[in-house]
Amino acid sequence: MLQMKGKQMTFIELSNNQSRVAIDAKQAYSAYREAVRSARQYAGGMTWKSVNGSDYLIKVINRSGGTKSLGPRSPETEQIHAQFVDGKARAIERERSLKQAVAEFAGMSRVIGINRVPSMVTAVLRKLDAFGLLGKTLMVIGTQALYGYESAAGVHFDPGLMATNDVDFLWDARATLKLALFDDAVADAGVLAILRKLDKSFDPVRQQPFRAVNKDGFYVDLVRQTPNPPWRRHEPVRIAAGDLTPSWLQNIKWLLSSAKFDAIVIGQDGQPAPMVAPDPRAFAVYKHWLSEQPDREPEKRRR
């Protein structure tokens, strides 16, 4: 039992079998993520193209079909082509095999009850991770971060403290992000566009431009540290021009300045996802401070 100034937070340790499956599932997913990243270097393709009677090795280098010549046919370029074809085949097979392993562990996770995190939360985490926003640009704060901490500790916290139908992301406005590398939708609308790739029903909430909600009433909120001074102009207002506008929060710099905490969590559908949250010590200090603020909603203070 975790105690802090008269408050208690109950938890249950995982059984040996639950711990074993959790470890194996996380390792399989970590290997799968690495396989996906490795396979990206083979994106596009490589082919021979005849120009004025001579063959040239051509590589597709971007989503819009841009190409780059690697030179005329020669023993060197033939070796480059052969290595590319072989490497791509091996990368595809490794990704396929590990994806199957992740799916098998997902079933086991559901059976033994380590599937904790709402599936929409883990789906959002995976999608943000795929676009490179999770960690460097965004991290989870609020109640959902507890799933990351319990996963690392090998325990389950009291479900009553975890129940919520939203997820909050802290945006680090200091981070640089080249949205032009993504497709047009993400370049134009950032996080909102990514959410809509997951669920087309996500829309901004009127009068609350920092939040999006889907047809099932699931909310995604963006927050940021209040600029100091507030009228400072050199920081961007939002991630992309058509994106959500993060809400300003005081003293969130405590979380921005803390070390990032990485964990693998398991969704209610059994599928794992990466989670990046603040250092749990900084999180606890911030939450304690927040609970003592006079304008804090009473039902949220115990969280």
Contacts in CASP RR format, 6 or more apart in sequence:
PFRMAT RR
TARGET T0000
AUTHOR 0000-0000-0000
METHOD contacts of the structure
MODEL  1
MLQMKGKQMTFIELSNNQSRVAIDAKQAYSAYREAVRSARQYAGGMTWKS
VNGSDYLIKVINRSGGTKSLGPRSPETEQIHAQFVDGKARAIERERSLKQ
AVAEFAGMSRVIGINRVPSMVTAVLRKLDAFGLLGKTLMVIGTQALYGYE
SAAGVHFDPGLMATNDVDFLWDARATLKLALFDDAVADAGVLAILRKLDK
SFDPVRQQPFRAVNKDGFYVDLVRQTPNPPWRRHEPVRIAAGDLTPSWLQ
NIKWLLSSAKFDAIVIGQDGQPAPMVAPDPRAFAVYKHWLSEQPDREPEK
RRR
1 8 0 8 1.000
1 9 0 8 1.000
1 10 0 8 1.000
1 11 0 8 1.000
2 8 0 8 1.000
2 9 0 8 1.000
2 10 0 8 1.000
2 11 0 8 1.000
3 9 0 8 1.000
4 284 0 8 1.000
4 288 0 8 1.000
5 288 0 8 1.000
7 302 0 8 1.000
9 157 0 8 1.000
9 158 0 8 1.000
9 161 0 8 1.000
10 157 0 8 1.000
10 158 0 8 1.000
11 150 0 8 1.000
11 153 0 8 1.000
11 155 0 8 1.000
11 156 0 8 1.000
11 157 0 8 1.000
11 158 0 8 1.000
12 155 0 8 1.000
12 156 0 8 1.000
13 154 0 8 1.000
13 155 0 8 1.000
14 22 0 8 1.000
14 114 0 8 1.000
14 154 0 8 1.000
14 155 0 8 1.000
14 156 0 8 1.000
15 112 0 8 1.000
17 112 0 8 1.000
18 112 0 8 1.000
18 113 0 8 1.000
18 114 0 8 1.000
19 154 0 8 1.000
21 105 0 8 1.000
21 108 0 8 1.000
21 109 0 8 1.000
21 112 0 8 1.000
21 114 0 8 1.000
22 109 0 8 1.000
22 114 0 8 1.000
22 151 0 8 1.000
22 154 0 8 1.000
22 266 0 8 1.000
24 105 0 8 1.000
25 102 0 8 1.000
25 105 0 8 1.000
25 106 0 8 1.000
25 108 0 8 1.000
25 109 0 8 1.000
25 114 0 8 1.000
25 264 0 8 1.000
25 266 0 8 1.000
25 272 0 8 1.000
26 151 0 8 1.000
26 264 0 8 1.000
26 266 0 8 1.000
26 272 0 8 1.000
28 98 0 8 1.000
28 101 0 8 1.000
28 102 0 8 1.000
28 105 0 8 1.000
29 102 0 8 1.000
29 105 0 8 1.000
29 264 0 8 1.000
29 272 0 8 1.000
30 264 0 8 1.000
31 98 0 8 1.000
31 101 0 8 1.000
32 95 0 8 1.000
32 98 0 8 1.000
32 99 0 8 1.000
32 101 0 8 1.000
32 102 0 8 1.000
33 129 0 8 1.000
33 274 0 8 1.000
35 91 0 8 1.000
35 94 0 8 1.000
35 95 0 8 1.000
35 98 0 8 1.000
36 95 0 8 1.000
38 91 0 8 1.000
38 94 0 8 1.000
39 88 0 8 1.000
39 91 0 8 1.000
39 92 0 8 1.000
39 94 0 8 1.000
39 95 0 8 1.000
41 91 0 8 1.000
42 84 0 8 1.000
42 87 0 8 1.000
42 88 0 8 1.000
42 91 0 8 1.000
42 92 0 8 1.000
44 59 0 8 1.000
44 60 0 8 1.000
44 61 0 8 1.000
45 59 0 8 1.000
45 60 0 8 1.000
45 84 0 8 1.000
45 88 0 8 1.000
46 57 0 8 1.000
46 58 0 8 1.000
46 59 0 8 1.000
46 60 0 8 1.000
46 70 0 8 1.000
46 80 0 8 1.000
46 81 0 8 1.000
46 84 0 8 1.000
46 85 0 8 1.000
47 57 0 8 1.000
47 58 0 8 1.000
48 55 0 8 1.000
48 56 0 8 1.000
48 57 0 8 1.000
48 58 0 8 1.000
48 73 0 8 1.000
48 81 0 8 1.000
49 55 0 8 1.000
49 56 0 8 1.000
49 58 0 8 1.000
50 56 0 8 1.000
54 72 0 8 1.000
54 73 0 8 1.000
55 72 0 8 1.000
55 73 0 8 1.000
56 69 0 8 1.000
56 70 0 8 1.000
56 71 0 8 1.000
56 72 0 8 1.000
56 73 0 8 1.000
57 69 0 8 1.000
57 70 0 8 1.000
57 71 0 8 1.000
57 72 0 8 1.000
57 73 0 8 1.000
57 77 0 8 1.000
57 80 0 8 1.000
57 81 0 8 1.000
58 67 0 8 1.000
58 68 0 8 1.000
58 69 0 8 1.000
58 70 0 8 1.000
59 67 0 8 1.000
59 68 0 8 1.000
59 70 0 8 1.000
59 84 0 8 1.000
60 66 0 8 1.000
60 67 0 8 1.000
61 67 0 8 1.000
61 68 0 8 1.000
63 183 0 8 1.000
70 77 0 8 1.000
70 80 0 8 1.000
71 77 0 8 1.000
102 271 0 8 1.000
102 272 0 8 1.000
105 270 0 8 1.000
105 272 0 8 1.000
106 115 0 8 1.000
106 266 0 8 1.000
106 269 0 8 1.000
106 270 0 8 1.000
106 271 0 8 1.000
106 272 0 8 1.000
107 270 0 8 1.000
109 115 0 8 1.000
109 266 0 8 1.000
109 267 0 8 1.000
109 270 0 8 1.000
110 269 0 8 1.000
110 270 0 8 1.000
114 266 0 8 1.000
115 266 0 8 1.000
115 267 0 8 1.000
115 268 0 8 1.000
115 269 0 8 1.000
115 270 0 8 1.000
116 147 0 8 1.000
116 150 0 8 1.000
116 151 0 8 1.000
116 156 0 8 1.000
116 162 0 8 1.000
116 265 0 8 1.000
116 266 0 8 1.000
116 267 0 8 1.000
116 268 0 8 1.000
117 144 0 8 1.000
117 147 0 8 1.000
117 265 0 8 1.000
117 266 0 8 1.000
117 267 0 8 1.000
117 268 0 8 1.000
117 273 0 8 1.000
118 165 0 8 1.000
118 218 0 8 1.000
118 267 0 8 1.000
118 268 0 8 1.000
119 267 0 8 1.000
119 268 0 8 1.000
119 269 0 8 1.000
119 271 0 8 1.000
120 199 0 8 1.000
120 214 0 8 1.000
120 216 0 8 1.000
120 218 0 8 1.000
121 144 0 8 1.000
121 147 0 8 1.000
121 167 0 8 1.000
121 267 0 8 1.000
121 273 0 8 1.000
122 265 0 8 1.000
122 266 0 8 1.000
122 267 0 8 1.000
122 269 0 8 1.000
122 271 0 8 1.000
122 272 0 8 1.000
122 273 0 8 1.000
123 198 0 8 1.000
123 271 0 8 1.000
123 273 0 8 1.000
124 167 0 8 1.000
124 195 0 8 1.000
124 198 0 8 1.000
124 220 0 8 1.000
125 134 0 8 1.000
125 140 0 8 1.000
125 265 0 8 1.000
125 273 0 8 1.000
125 274 0 8 1.000
125 275 0 8 1.000
126 271 0 8 1.000
126 273 0 8 1.000
126 274 0 8 1.000
127 194 0 8 1.000
127 195 0 8 1.000
127 197 0 8 1.000
127 198 0 8 1.000
128 134 0 8 1.000
128 138 0 8 1.000
128 169 0 8 1.000
128 191 0 8 1.000
128 194 0 8 1.000
129 273 0 8 1.000
129 274 0 8 1.000
131 182 0 8 1.000
131 186 0 8 1.000
131 194 0 8 1.000
133 177 0 8 1.000
133 191 0 8 1.000
133 194 0 8 1.000
133 239 0 8 1.000
134 274 0 8 1.000
134 276 0 8 1.000
135 260 0 8 1.000
135 276 0 8 1.000
136 172 0 8 1.000
136 175 0 8 1.000
136 177 0 8 1.000
137 171 0 8 1.000
137 172 0 8 1.000
137 175 0 8 1.000
137 177 0 8 1.000
137 239 0 8 1.000
138 169 0 8 1.000
138 170 0 8 1.000
138 171 0 8 1.000
138 172 0 8 1.000
138 191 0 8 1.000
138 222 0 8 1.000
138 276 0 8 1.000
139 169 0 8 1.000
139 170 0 8 1.000
139 172 0 8 1.000
139 255 0 8 1.000
139 260 0 8 1.000
139 276 0 8 1.000
139 277 0 8 1.000
139 278 0 8 1.000
140 167 0 8 1.000
140 168 0 8 1.000
140 169 0 8 1.000
140 170 0 8 1.000
140 275 0 8 1.000
140 276 0 8 1.000
140 277 0 8 1.000
141 168 0 8 1.000
141 169 0 8 1.000
141 170 0 8 1.000
141 223 0 8 1.000
141 252 0 8 1.000
141 255 0 8 1.000
141 277 0 8 1.000
141 278 0 8 1.000
141 283 0 8 1.000
142 168 0 8 1.000
142 283 0 8 1.000
142 287 0 8 1.000
142 303 0 8 1.000
143 161 0 8 1.000
143 162 0 8 1.000
143 164 0 8 1.000
143 303 0 8 1.000
144 164 0 8 1.000
144 167 0 8 1.000
144 168 0 8 1.000
144 275 0 8 1.000
145 275 0 8 1.000
145 277 0 8 1.000
145 278 0 8 1.000
145 283 0 8 1.000
146 157 0 8 1.000
146 161 0 8 1.000
146 162 0 8 1.000
147 162 0 8 1.000
147 265 0 8 1.000
147 275 0 8 1.000
148 261 0 8 1.000
148 263 0 8 1.000
148 265 0 8 1.000
148 275 0 8 1.000
148 277 0 8 1.000
149 261 0 8 1.000
149 263 0 8 1.000
149 277 0 8 1.000
149 280 0 8 1.000
149 283 0 8 1.000
150 156 0 8 1.000
150 157 0 8 1.000
151 263 0 8 1.000
151 264 0 8 1.000
151 265 0 8 1.000
151 266 0 8 1.000
151 275 0 8 1.000
152 261 0 8 1.000
152 263 0 8 1.000
161 302 0 8 1.000
161 303 0 8 1.000
165 217 0 8 1.000
165 218 0 8 1.000
165 219 0 8 1.000
166 211 0 8 1.000
166 218 0 8 1.000
166 219 0 8 1.000
166 220 0 8 1.000
166 221 0 8 1.000
167 219 0 8 1.000
167 220 0 8 1.000
167 221 0 8 1.000
168 221 0 8 1.000
168 222 0 8 1.000
168 223 0 8 1.000
169 191 0 8 1.000
169 220 0 8 1.000
169 221 0 8 1.000
169 222 0 8 1.000
169 223 0 8 1.000
170 223 0 8 1.000
170 224 0 8 1.000
170 252 0 8 1.000
170 255 0 8 1.000
170 256 0 8 1.000
170 278 0 8 1.000
171 222 0 8 1.000
171 223 0 8 1.000
171 224 0 8 1.000
171 239 0 8 1.000
171 246 0 8 1.000
172 224 0 8 1.000
172 256 0 8 1.000
173 224 0 8 1.000
173 225 0 8 1.000
173 235 0 8 1.000
173 236 0 8 1.000
174 235 0 8 1.000
174 256 0 8 1.000
177 239 0 8 1.000
179 186 0 8 1.000
179 187 0 8 1.000
179 190 0 8 1.000
179 239 0 8 1.000
179 240 0 8 1.000
180 187 0 8 1.000
182 190 0 8 1.000
185 193 0 8 1.000
185 196 0 8 1.000
185 197 0 8 1.000
186 193 0 8 1.000
186 194 0 8 1.000
186 240 0 8 1.000
187 240 0 8 1.000
188 240 0 8 1.000
188 241 0 8 1.000
188 242 0 8 1.000
189 196 0 8 1.000
189 240 0 8 1.000
189 241 0 8 1.000
189 242 0 8 1.000
189 243 0 8 1.000
190 239 0 8 1.000
190 240 0 8 1.000
190 242 0 8 1.000
190 243 0 8 1.000
191 212 0 8 1.000
191 220 0 8 1.000
191 222 0 8 1.000
191 239 0 8 1.000
191 240 0 8 1.000
191 243 0 8 1.000
191 244 0 8 1.000
192 202 0 8 1.000
192 204 0 8 1.000
192 212 0 8 1.000
192 242 0 8 1.000
192 243 0 8 1.000
192 244 0 8 1.000
193 240 0 8 1.000
193 243 0 8 1.000
195 202 0 8 1.000
195 212 0 8 1.000
195 214 0 8 1.000
195 220 0 8 1.000
196 202 0 8 1.000
199 214 0 8 1.000
199 215 0 8 1.000
201 214 0 8 1.000
201 215 0 8 1.000
201 216 0 8 1.000
202 212 0 8 1.000
202 213 0 8 1.000
202 214 0 8 1.000
202 220 0 8 1.000
203 212 0 8 1.000
203 213 0 8 1.000
203 214 0 8 1.000
204 211 0 8 1.000
204 212 0 8 1.000
204 244 0 8 1.000
205 211 0 8 1.000
205 212 0 8 1.000
205 213 0 8 1.000
205 219 0 8 1.000
209 244 0 8 1.000
209 245 0 8 1.000
210 221 0 8 1.000
210 222 0 8 1.000
210 223 0 8 1.000
210 244 0 8 1.000
210 245 0 8 1.000
210 246 0 8 1.000
210 247 0 8 1.000
211 219 0 8 1.000
211 220 0 8 1.000
211 221 0 8 1.000
211 222 0 8 1.000
211 244 0 8 1.000
211 247 0 8 1.000
212 219 0 8 1.000
212 220 0 8 1.000
212 244 0 8 1.000
213 219 0 8 1.000
213 220 0 8 1.000
221 247 0 8 1.000
222 244 0 8 1.000
222 245 0 8 1.000
222 246 0 8 1.000
222 247 0 8 1.000
223 246 0 8 1.000
223 247 0 8 1.000
223 248 0 8 1.000
223 249 0 8 1.000
223 252 0 8 1.000
224 246 0 8 1.000
224 247 0 8 1.000
224 248 0 8 1.000
224 249 0 8 1.000
224 252 0 8 1.000
225 248 0 8 1.000
225 249 0 8 1.000
225 252 0 8 1.000
225 253 0 8 1.000
225 256 0 8 1.000
226 248 0 8 1.000
226 249 0 8 1.000
226 250 0 8 1.000
226 252 0 8 1.000
227 235 0 8 1.000
227 248 0 8 1.000
230 248 0 8 1.000
237 245 0 8 1.000
238 244 0 8 1.000
238 245 0 8 1.000
238 246 0 8 1.000
251 286 0 8 1.000
251 289 0 8 1.000
252 286 0 8 1.000
254 282 0 8 1.000
254 285 0 8 1.000
254 286 0 8 1.000
255 278 0 8 1.000
255 282 0 8 1.000
255 283 0 8 1.000
255 286 0 8 1.000
257 282 0 8 1.000
258 278 0 8 1.000
258 279 0 8 1.000
258 281 0 8 1.000
258 282 0 8 1.000
258 283 0 8 1.000
259 279 0 8 1.000
260 276 0 8 1.000
260 277 0 8 1.000
260 278 0 8 1.000
260 279 0 8 1.000
261 276 0 8 1.000
261 277 0 8 1.000
261 278 0 8 1.000
261 279 0 8 1.000
261 280 0 8 1.000
262 274 0 8 1.000
262 275 0 8 1.000
262 276 0 8 1.000
263 274 0 8 1.000
263 275 0 8 1.000
263 277 0 8 1.000
264 272 0 8 1.000
264 273 0 8 1.000
264 274 0 8 1.000
264 275 0 8 1.000
265 272 0 8 1.000
265 273 0 8 1.000
265 274 0 8 1.000
265 275 0 8 1.000
266 272 0 8 1.000
266 273 0 8 1.000
267 273 0 8 1.000
277 283 0 8 1.000
278 286 0 8 1.000
287 303 0 8 1.000
290 296 0 8 1.000
291 300 0 8 1.000
291 301 0 8 1.000
291 302 0 8 1.000
291 303 0 8 1.000
END
